[in-house]
Amino acid sequence: MAKIMVVDDAAFMRMFMKDILETAGHQVVCEASNGREAIEKYVTFRPDLVTMDITMPDMDGIEALKLIMERDPAAQVIMCSAMGHREMILEAIRSGAKDFVVKPLQGSRVLDAVDRLLEV
């Protein structure tokens, strides 16, 4: 079981991701609706893993990822993106994301990514 933070600007996507993770036995310790909020909550809650949407208002997921990685180079972050954001996904991986999942989310793909990172 891991402590996980879910970051997405869409409340229904956070709820869907939380359901996938909690059904598999993980604990969602906090949620954030934008990158700026994600950074603040990462520092406060120190989750084992983060799922982060790329496209969000206020501060996007890539910028938040970079700032989280500056604070904690060992952070485990899985980026989430809709199809067609190939360049953004590549930038996220170069910036420290450990994996990405494509929206619409598939529970098995999310859990595969989570399990792979937790084995490290």
TORFI-301672 format. One record per residue: residue number from 1; y, z, x of N, C-alpha, C, CB in turn. Coordinates in Angstrom, 1 decimal. Glycine has a CB too. Layout:
! residues N
 num    n.Y    n.Z    n.X   ca.Y   ca.Z   ca.X    c.Y    c.Z    c.X   cb.Y   cb.Z   cb.X
 NUM      Y      Z      X      Y      Z      X      Y      Z      X      Y      Z      X
...
//
This chain:
! residues 120
 num    n.Y    n.Z    n.X   ca.Y   ca.Z   ca.X    c.Y    c.Z    c.X   cb.Y   cb.Z   cb.X
   1   -1.2    0.0    0.8    0.0    0.0    0.0    1.2    0.0    0.9    0.0    1.2   -1.0
   2    2.2   -0.9    0.6    3.4   -1.0    1.3    4.6   -0.6    0.4    3.6   -2.4    1.9
   3    5.7   -0.1    1.1    7.0    0.1    0.4    7.7   -1.2    0.5    7.7    1.3    1.0
   4    8.1   -1.8   -0.6    8.7   -3.1   -0.6   10.1   -3.1   -1.3    7.8   -4.2   -1.2
   5   11.0   -3.9   -0.7   12.3   -4.2   -1.4   12.3   -5.6   -1.9   13.5   -3.9   -0.4
   6   12.7   -5.8   -3.2   12.7   -7.1   -3.8   14.2   -7.5   -3.9   12.0   -7.1   -5.2
   7   14.6   -8.7   -3.4   15.9   -9.1   -3.4   16.0  -10.5   -4.1   16.6   -9.2   -2.0
   8   16.7  -10.6   -5.2   16.9  -11.8   -6.0   18.0  -11.6   -6.9   15.6  -12.3   -6.7
   9   18.9  -12.6   -7.1   20.0  -12.5   -8.0   19.6  -12.5   -9.5   21.0  -13.5   -7.7
  10   18.4  -13.1   -9.7   17.9  -13.2  -11.1   17.0  -12.0  -11.5   17.1  -14.5  -11.3
  11   17.5  -11.2  -12.4   16.7  -10.0  -12.8   15.3  -10.3  -13.2   17.5   -9.3  -14.0
  12   15.1  -11.4  -13.9   13.7  -11.7  -14.4   12.8  -12.1  -13.2   13.7  -12.9  -15.3
  13   13.4  -12.6  -12.1   12.6  -12.9  -10.9   12.3  -11.6  -10.2   13.4  -13.9   -9.9
  14   13.2  -10.7  -10.1   12.9   -9.4   -9.5   11.8   -8.7  -10.3   14.2   -8.5   -9.5
  15   11.9   -8.7  -11.6   10.9   -8.1  -12.5    9.5   -8.8  -12.3   11.3   -8.2  -14.0
  16    9.5  -10.1  -12.2    8.2  -10.8  -12.0    7.6  -10.5  -10.6    8.5  -12.4  -12.1
  17    8.4  -10.5   -9.6    8.0  -10.1   -8.2    7.5   -8.7   -8.2    9.1  -10.4   -7.2
  18    8.2   -7.8   -8.8    7.8   -6.4   -8.9    6.5   -6.2   -9.5    8.9   -5.5   -9.6
  19    6.2   -7.0  -10.6    5.0   -6.9  -11.3    3.8   -7.4  -10.5    5.1   -7.7  -12.6
  20    4.0   -8.5   -9.8    3.0   -9.0   -8.9    2.6   -8.0   -7.8    3.5  -10.3   -8.2
  21    3.7   -7.4   -7.2    3.4   -6.4   -6.1    2.8   -5.1   -6.6    4.7   -6.2   -5.4
  22    3.3   -4.6   -7.7    2.8   -3.3   -8.1    1.4   -3.4   -8.7    3.8   -2.7   -9.2
  23    1.1   -4.5   -9.3   -0.2   -4.8   -9.8   -1.2   -4.8   -8.7   -0.3   -6.1  -10.6
  24   -0.8   -5.2   -7.5   -1.7   -5.2   -6.3   -1.7   -3.9   -5.6   -1.2   -6.3   -5.3
  25   -0.9   -2.9   -6.1   -1.0   -1.5   -5.5    0.2   -1.2   -4.6   -2.2   -1.4   -4.8
  26    1.1   -2.1   -4.4    2.3   -1.8   -3.6    3.4   -1.1   -4.4    2.9   -3.2   -3.0
  27    4.3   -0.5   -3.7    5.4    0.3   -4.3    6.7   -0.4   -4.0    5.4    1.7   -3.7
  28    7.4   -0.9   -5.1    8.7   -1.4   -4.9    9.7   -0.3   -4.9    9.0   -2.5   -6.1
  29   10.2    0.0   -3.7   11.1    1.2   -3.6   12.5    0.9   -4.0   11.0    1.7   -2.1
  30   12.9   -0.4   -4.0   14.3   -0.7   -4.4   14.4   -2.2   -4.6   15.3   -0.2   -3.3
  31   15.5   -2.5   -5.3   15.8   -3.9   -5.6   17.2   -4.2   -5.3   15.5   -4.3   -7.1
  32   17.6   -5.4   -5.0   18.9   -5.8   -4.8   19.2   -7.2   -5.4   19.2   -5.8   -3.2
  33   20.4   -7.4   -5.8   20.8   -8.6   -6.5   21.6   -9.6   -5.6   21.5   -8.3   -7.8
  34   21.9   -9.2   -4.4   22.6  -10.1   -3.5   22.4   -9.6   -2.1   24.1  -10.2   -3.8
  35   22.8  -10.4   -1.1   22.5  -10.1    0.3   23.2   -8.8    0.8   22.9  -11.2    1.1
  36   24.4   -8.6    0.3   25.2   -7.5    0.8   24.5   -6.2    0.3   26.7   -7.5    0.2
  37   24.1   -6.2   -1.0   23.4   -5.0   -1.5   22.1   -4.8   -0.8   23.1   -5.2   -3.0
  38   21.4   -5.9   -0.4   20.1   -5.8    0.3   20.3   -5.1    1.7   19.6   -7.2    0.5
  39   21.3   -5.4    2.4   21.5   -4.8    3.7   21.7   -3.3    3.5   22.8   -5.4    4.4
  40   22.6   -2.9    2.5   22.8   -1.5    2.3   21.5   -0.8    1.9   23.9   -1.3    1.2
  41   20.7   -1.4    1.0   19.5   -0.7    0.6   18.5   -0.7    1.7   19.0   -1.4   -0.7
  42   18.4   -1.7    2.5   17.5   -1.8    3.6   17.7   -0.6    4.5   17.6   -3.1    4.5
  43   19.0   -0.3    4.9   19.3    0.8    5.8   18.9    2.2    5.1   20.8    0.8    6.1
  44   19.1    2.3    3.8   18.8    3.5    3.1   17.3    3.7    2.9   19.5    3.5    1.7
  45   16.6    2.7    2.4   15.2    2.9    2.0   14.2    2.5    3.1   14.9    2.0    0.8
  46   14.6    1.8    4.1   13.7    1.4    5.2   12.3    0.9    4.7   13.5    2.6    6.2
  47   12.3   -0.1    3.9   11.0   -0.6    3.4   10.1   -1.2    4.5   11.3   -1.7    2.3
  48    8.9   -1.3    4.2    7.9   -1.9    5.1    8.1   -3.4    5.1    6.5   -1.5    4.8
  49    8.5   -3.9    4.0    8.6   -5.4    3.8    9.7   -5.7    2.8    7.2   -5.9    3.4
  50   10.3   -6.9    3.0   11.3   -7.4    2.0   10.9   -8.8    1.5   12.7   -7.4    2.7
  51   11.1   -9.0    0.2   11.0  -10.4   -0.3   12.5  -10.7   -0.6   10.1  -10.5   -1.5
  52   13.0  -11.8   -0.1   14.4  -12.2   -0.2   14.6  -13.6   -0.7   15.1  -11.9    1.1
  53   15.3  -13.8   -1.8   15.7  -15.1   -2.3   16.7  -15.6   -1.3   16.3  -15.0   -3.7
  54   16.8  -16.9   -1.1   17.7  -17.6   -0.2   19.1  -17.7   -0.9   17.2  -18.9    0.3
  55   19.1  -18.3   -2.1   20.4  -18.7   -2.7   20.8  -17.5   -3.7   20.2  -20.0   -3.5
  56   21.9  -16.8   -3.3   22.4  -15.7   -4.1   23.9  -15.7   -3.9   21.8  -14.4   -3.6
  57   24.6  -15.2   -4.9   26.1  -15.0   -4.8   26.5  -13.9   -3.8   26.7  -14.8   -6.2
  58   27.7  -13.9   -3.5   28.3  -12.8   -2.6   27.9  -13.0   -1.2   27.9  -11.5   -3.1
  59   26.6  -12.9   -0.9   26.0  -13.2    0.5   24.6  -13.7    0.3   26.0  -11.9    1.4
  60   24.4  -14.9    0.9   23.0  -15.5    0.7   22.0  -14.8    1.5   23.1  -16.9    1.0
  61   20.7  -15.1    1.2   19.6  -14.5    1.8   19.5  -14.7    3.3   18.4  -14.9    1.2
  62   19.9  -15.8    3.8   19.8  -16.1    5.2   20.8  -15.3    6.0   20.1  -17.6    5.5
  63   22.0  -15.1    5.5   23.0  -14.3    6.2   22.5  -12.8    6.1   24.4  -14.4    5.5
  64   22.0  -12.4    5.0   21.5  -11.0    4.9   20.3  -10.8    5.9   21.0  -10.7    3.4
  65   19.4  -11.8    6.0   18.3  -11.7    6.9   18.8  -11.5    8.3   17.4  -13.0    6.8
  66   19.8  -12.3    8.7   20.3  -12.2   10.1   20.8  -10.8   10.4   21.4  -13.3   10.3
  67   21.5  -10.3    9.4   22.1   -8.9    9.6   21.0   -7.8    9.6   23.2   -8.6    8.5
  68   20.0   -8.0    8.7   18.9   -7.1    8.8   18.2   -7.1   10.1   17.9   -7.3    7.6
  69   18.0   -8.3   10.6   17.2   -8.5   11.9   18.0   -7.9   13.0   17.0  -10.0   12.1
  70   19.4   -8.0   13.0   20.2   -7.4   14.0   20.0   -5.9   14.0   21.7   -7.7   13.8
  71   19.9   -5.3   12.8   19.7   -3.8   12.7   18.3   -3.4   13.0   20.1   -3.4   11.3
  72   17.3   -4.2   12.7   15.9   -3.9   12.8   15.1   -5.2   13.2   15.3   -3.2   11.6
  73   15.0   -5.5   14.5   14.3   -6.7   14.9   12.8   -6.7   14.5   14.4   -6.8   16.4
  74   12.3   -5.6   14.1   10.9   -5.6   13.6   10.8   -5.7   12.1   10.2   -4.2   14.0
  75   11.9   -6.0   11.4   11.8   -6.1   10.0   10.9   -7.2    9.5   13.2   -6.4    9.4
  76   10.1   -7.0    8.5    9.2   -8.0    7.9    9.8   -8.5    6.6    7.8   -7.3    7.6
  77   10.3   -9.8    6.7   11.0  -10.4    5.6   10.3  -11.7    5.2   12.4  -10.7    6.0
  78   10.0  -11.8    3.9    9.4  -13.0    3.3   10.5  -13.7    2.5    8.1  -12.8    2.5
  79   10.9  -14.9    2.8   11.9  -15.6    2.1   11.3  -16.3    0.9   12.7  -16.6    3.0
  80   12.1  -16.4   -0.2   11.7  -17.1   -1.4   12.7  -18.2   -1.7   11.5  -16.1   -2.6
  81   12.2  -19.4   -2.0   13.1  -20.5   -2.2   12.5  -21.5   -3.2   13.5  -21.2   -0.9
  82   13.4  -22.2   -3.9   12.9  -23.3   -4.8   12.6  -24.5   -3.9   14.0  -23.7   -5.8
  83   11.8  -25.4   -4.4   11.5  -26.6   -3.7   12.7  -27.3   -3.4   10.5  -27.5   -4.6
  84   12.7  -28.1   -2.3   13.9  -28.9   -1.9   14.9  -28.2   -1.0   14.6  -29.3   -3.1
  85   14.6  -27.0   -0.6   15.5  -26.3    0.3   14.9  -26.2    1.7   15.7  -24.9   -0.2
  86   14.2  -27.3    2.2   13.5  -27.3    3.4   14.4  -26.9    4.6   13.0  -28.8    3.7
  87   15.6  -27.4    4.7   16.5  -27.0    5.9   16.8  -25.5    5.8   17.8  -27.8    5.8
  88   17.0  -25.0    4.6   17.3  -23.5    4.5   16.1  -22.7    4.9   17.8  -23.2    3.1
  89   14.9  -23.2    4.5   13.7  -22.5    4.9   13.5  -22.5    6.4   12.5  -23.1    4.2
  90   13.8  -23.6    7.0   13.6  -23.7    8.5   14.7  -22.7    9.2   13.9  -25.1    9.0
  91   15.9  -22.7    8.6   16.9  -21.8    9.2   16.5  -20.4    9.0   18.3  -22.0    8.5
  92   15.9  -20.0    7.9   15.4  -18.7    7.7   14.3  -18.3    8.7   14.9  -18.5    6.2
  93   13.4  -19.2    8.9   12.3  -18.9    9.9   12.9  -18.7   11.3   11.3  -20.0    9.9
  94   13.8  -19.6   11.6   14.5  -19.4   13.0   15.3  -18.1   13.0   15.5  -20.6   13.2
  95   15.8  -17.6   11.9   16.6  -16.4   11.9   15.7  -15.1   11.8   17.5  -16.4   10.7
  96   14.4  -15.3   11.7   13.6  -14.1   11.8   12.6  -13.9   10.6   14.4  -12.9   11.9
  97   12.7  -14.7    9.6   11.8  -14.5    8.4   10.4  -14.8    8.9   12.1  -15.5    7.3
  98    9.5  -14.0    8.4    8.1  -14.1    8.9    7.2  -15.1    8.1    7.4  -12.7    8.9
  99    7.7  -15.4    6.9    7.0  -16.3    6.0    7.9  -16.7    4.9    5.7  -15.7    5.4
 100    7.5  -17.7    4.1    8.3  -18.0    2.9    7.3  -18.4    1.8    9.3  -19.2    3.2
 101    7.8  -18.2    0.6    7.0  -18.6   -0.6    8.0  -19.5   -1.5    6.5  -17.4   -1.4
 102    7.4  -20.5   -2.1    8.2  -21.4   -2.8    8.1  -21.0   -4.3    7.6  -22.9   -2.7
 103    9.3  -21.1   -4.9    9.4  -20.9   -6.4    9.1  -22.2   -7.1   10.9  -20.4   -6.8
 104    8.5  -22.1   -8.3    8.1  -20.9   -9.0    7.0  -20.1   -8.3    7.7  -21.3  -10.4
 105    7.2  -18.8   -8.3    6.2  -17.9   -7.6    4.8  -18.0   -8.2    6.8  -16.5   -7.6
 106    3.9  -18.0   -7.3    2.5  -17.8   -7.7    2.0  -16.5   -7.1    1.6  -19.0   -7.1
 107    1.5  -15.6   -7.9    1.1  -14.3   -7.5    0.2  -14.3   -6.3    0.4  -13.6   -8.6
 108   -0.8  -15.2   -6.2   -1.7  -15.2   -5.1   -1.1  -15.6   -3.8   -2.9  -16.2   -5.4
 109   -0.1  -16.5   -3.9    0.6  -16.9   -2.6    1.5  -15.8   -2.1    1.5  -18.2   -2.9
 110    2.2  -15.1   -3.1    3.0  -13.9   -2.7    2.1  -12.9   -2.0    3.7  -13.3   -3.9
 111    1.0  -12.5   -2.6    0.1  -11.5   -2.0   -0.5  -11.9   -0.7   -0.9  -11.1   -3.0
 112   -0.8  -13.2   -0.6   -1.3  -13.7    0.7   -0.3  -13.4    1.8   -1.7  -15.2    0.6
 113    1.0  -13.8    1.5    2.0  -13.6    2.5    2.2  -12.1    2.9    3.3  -14.2    2.0
 114    2.2  -11.3    1.8    2.4   -9.9    2.0    1.2   -9.3    2.9    2.5   -9.1    0.7
 115    0.0   -9.6    2.5   -1.2   -9.1    3.2   -1.1   -9.6    4.7   -2.4   -9.6    2.5
 116   -0.8  -10.8    4.9   -0.7  -11.3    6.3    0.3  -10.5    7.1   -0.3  -12.8    6.3
 117    1.4  -10.2    6.6    2.4   -9.4    7.4    2.0   -8.0    7.6    3.8   -9.5    6.7
 118    1.4   -7.4    6.6    1.0   -6.0    6.7   -0.2   -5.8    7.7    0.6   -5.5    5.4
 119   -0.9   -6.9    8.0   -2.0   -6.7    9.0   -1.4   -6.6   10.4   -2.9   -8.0    8.9
 120   -0.2   -7.0   10.6    0.4   -7.0   12.0    0.6   -5.6   12.4    1.7   -7.9   12.0
//
